[in-house]
Amino acid sequence: MCIIEFFNEKHNRKEAEIMALDKVLIVDDDKNICDLLRLYLEKEGYGIILSHDGEEALAKFNALKPDLILLDIMLPGIDGWQVCR
């Protein structure tokens, strides 16, 4: 196997893994943290859903069914622990 075939095989596997987890819900009241996480995750090919409080996070979770949630614990209104429950 040459280097190019190895790279393509590895790249295709990574692409398939990203497709398996394509929607990420980021829940944080700090907009700077949301922007930083979105920047890194979009660069890797993930679709991003943002929420800035617990109530909005629950609504977006139920409506959009994300594959992964990055959840802050200290949120205004419903905190992250309550969102998990």
C-alpha positions in Angstrom: 0.0 0.0 0.0 1.5 3.3 -1.0 1.3 6.5 1.2 -1.5 8.1 -0.9 -3.7 5.0 -0.6 -3.1 4.9 3.2 -4.0 8.6 3.5 -7.1 8.2 1.4 -8.2 5.2 3.4 -7.6 7.0 6.7 -9.3 10.2 5.4 -12.4 8.3 4.3 -12.7 6.5 7.7 -12.5 9.9 9.4 -15.2 11.3 7.1 -17.5 8.3 7.8 -17.0 8.8 11.6 -18.0 12.5 11.2 -21.1 11.6 9.2 -22.1 9.3 12.1 -22.1 12.3 14.5 -23.0 15.3 12.4 -25.2 17.5 14.7 -23.8 18.9 17.9 -25.9 21.0 20.3 -23.7 23.5 22.2 -25.4 24.9 25.3 -23.5 27.7 27.1 -24.5 31.2 28.2 -21.1 32.5 27.3 -21.2 33.4 23.7 -17.4 33.5 23.4 -17.2 29.8 24.4 -20.0 28.9 21.9 -18.2 30.7 19.1 -14.9 29.0 19.9 -16.5 25.5 20.1 -18.5 26.2 16.9 -15.3 27.3 15.1 -13.4 24.1 15.9 -16.3 21.7 15.3 -17.4 23.3 12.0 -13.8 23.0 10.8 -14.1 19.3 11.5 -17.3 19.0 9.5 -19.9 19.0 12.3 -23.2 20.8 12.0 -23.7 23.1 15.0 -26.8 24.0 16.9 -26.4 26.8 19.5 -28.4 27.4 22.7 -27.7 29.9 25.4 -30.1 28.7 28.2 -31.7 25.5 29.5 -35.2 26.1 28.2 -34.0 26.8 24.7 -31.7 23.8 24.9 -34.6 21.5 25.7 -36.7 22.9 22.9 -33.9 22.5 20.3 -33.0 19.0 21.6 -36.6 17.8 21.2 -37.0 19.5 17.8 -33.7 18.8 16.1 -32.5 15.5 17.8 -28.7 16.3 17.9 -26.2 13.4 18.0 -24.0 15.0 20.7 -24.6 17.7 23.4 -21.9 19.9 24.9 -23.7 21.2 28.0 -22.6 23.9 30.5 -23.8 23.3 34.1 -24.1 26.9 35.1 -26.9 28.3 33.0 -29.6 31.0 33.6 -33.0 29.6 34.3 -32.9 25.8 34.1 -29.3 24.8 34.9 -27.4 22.0 33.1 -28.2 19.4 35.8 -31.9 20.0 35.3 -31.5 19.8 31.5 -29.9 16.4 31.9 -32.7 15.1 33.9 
